[in-house]
Amino acid sequence: MHGQSISPDWQSSMNLSSPGFQFSPINYQALFLSQINTKSLFSCAQTCHSNGNCRIFDFDDQSLLCRLFQGNIITMGSIVPSSSPQSRVGSRKYNAEQFVNHGQSCSLCEGSRYMRCINNTCQCEINTYFDGTICQSQKLLGDVCMNSTECRSDLNYTCLPRQQCGPSTFQIGVLVGGYGNGTAGNSLNALYYPIGLYVNINETIDGGDLMNGRVIKLHQGSLVGSIVAGSGTPGASNTQLGAVSTINTYFWFFLIDKSMSMFHEKYFSYMRYCNYMYTFMNRILKKIEF
């Protein structure tokens, strides 16, 4: 369908779903723009067309509710069945011709539906970035990126070193085990070469403390652990471990004791692997992931 236009730069083309569907964004708060009651699907499409940030809309012919969203309909949400048989989803269509004047003088994009004048040049609308061809919707938390212009700057997202969008605070680890200053020790709040790490369903951490010959359990919010395998003193008896090198578990808790060439097993509740980072600095850092 086509909305009324005052120039080629203001013309809109839209894809429409079949009746009985609505848009479900992956992050409602980040993508929702507004909602109004309007008389028809065409009127809802016109409202989206008139909003420079609107790229997606849905309209319920029964309630006359029109919802407007920003974002990429393919990567930032889904078209899902609606409880209303007359609800439909519309999304804007884009092509390179609409952005051919990107980076050029503002006189070439005056009145454009797709760009605005910033620092005397034609630039993308807010929350979008130029990919070399068109202005794409900026990406959300965890999306793959190459540079920070691709990430939602209004949400303080940047392109992290692992090439994912997220706040820069995600690069800051949280100490969950050990002294945190590289010092080794054998007390219950110390580690000496932590290795092998699993996290229980209840978020407690079971980690191998290699040079202390033990496996220690750390509870969330506390740096003081408890010994769940070994005695804390390396040795060869059945109650001791020499040097824990690996922890592996799936309903059973397995330890490989390198120095004593022994294989221990101990029953544990099911545990799942989690993204935690252990280092040779005798500490465990929780690496925040998404």
Secondary structure by P-SEA (a helix, b strand, c coil): ccccccccccccccccccccbbbbbcccccccccccccccaaaaaaaaaaccccccccccccccbbbbbbccccccccccccccccbbbbbbbbccccccccccccccccccccccccccbbbbcccccccccccccccccccccccccccccccccccccccccccccccbbbbccccccccccccccccccccccccccccbbbbbbccccbbbbbcccccbbbbccccccccccccccccccccccccbbbbbbccccbbbbbbbcbbbbccccccccccccccccc
